[in-house]
């Protein structure tokens, strides 16, 4: 069994970050630093998901 995160778990975290970004953007005073940080985390997860997906093919 590998120590790498499960693909489904990463996909769920990616969706959660998407919701967090949308929530932050809907606020009257958007914290752009927080939004950028969340987007960066989301991009890193997307890269991990892509690597895992390629590895399972």
C-alpha positions as CSV (number, residue, x, y, z in Angstrom):
1,X,0.0,0.0,0.0
2,X,1.4,3.4,-1.0
3,X,1.7,6.4,1.3
4,X,0.4,8.8,-1.4
5,X,-3.1,10.3,-0.9
6,X,-6.0,8.7,-2.6
7,X,-7.2,10.2,-5.8
8,X,-10.8,10.6,-4.5
9,X,-9.5,12.4,-1.4
10,X,-7.5,14.8,-3.5
11,X,-10.4,15.4,-5.8
12,X,-12.7,16.2,-2.8
13,X,-10.1,18.6,-1.4
14,X,-9.9,20.3,-4.8
15,X,-13.7,20.8,-4.7
16,X,-13.6,22.1,-1.2
17,X,-11.0,24.7,-2.2
18,X,-13.1,25.7,-5.1
19,X,-16.1,26.3,-2.7
20,X,-13.8,28.3,-0.3
21,X,-12.6,30.5,-3.2
22,X,-16.2,31.1,-4.3
23,X,-17.2,32.0,-0.8
24,X,-14.3,34.4,-0.3
25,X,-15.1,36.1,-3.7
26,X,-18.7,36.6,-2.6
27,X,-17.7,38.6,0.4
28,X,-18.0,42.5,0.2
29,X,-14.4,42.9,1.2
30,X,-12.5,40.2,-0.7
31,X,-9.2,39.1,0.8
32,X,-7.2,38.8,-2.4
33,X,-4.2,37.3,-0.6
34,X,-6.3,34.6,0.8
35,X,-7.9,34.0,-2.6
36,X,-4.5,33.7,-4.2
37,X,-3.3,31.3,-1.6
38,X,-6.4,29.1,-2.0
39,X,-5.9,29.2,-5.8
40,X,-2.3,28.1,-5.4
41,X,-3.3,25.2,-3.2
42,X,-5.9,24.2,-5.7
43,X,-3.4,24.3,-8.5
44,X,-1.0,22.1,-6.5
45,X,-3.8,19.6,-5.9
46,X,-4.7,19.6,-9.6
47,X,-1.1,18.8,-10.4
48,X,-1.1,15.9,-7.9
49,X,-4.4,14.6,-9.3
50,X,-2.9,14.7,-12.8
51,X,0.2,12.8,-11.7
52,X,-1.8,10.1,-9.9
53,X,-4.2,9.8,-12.9
54,X,-1.3,9.3,-15.3
55,X,0.2,6.7,-12.9
56,X,-3.0,4.6,-12.9
57,X,-3.3,4.3,-16.6
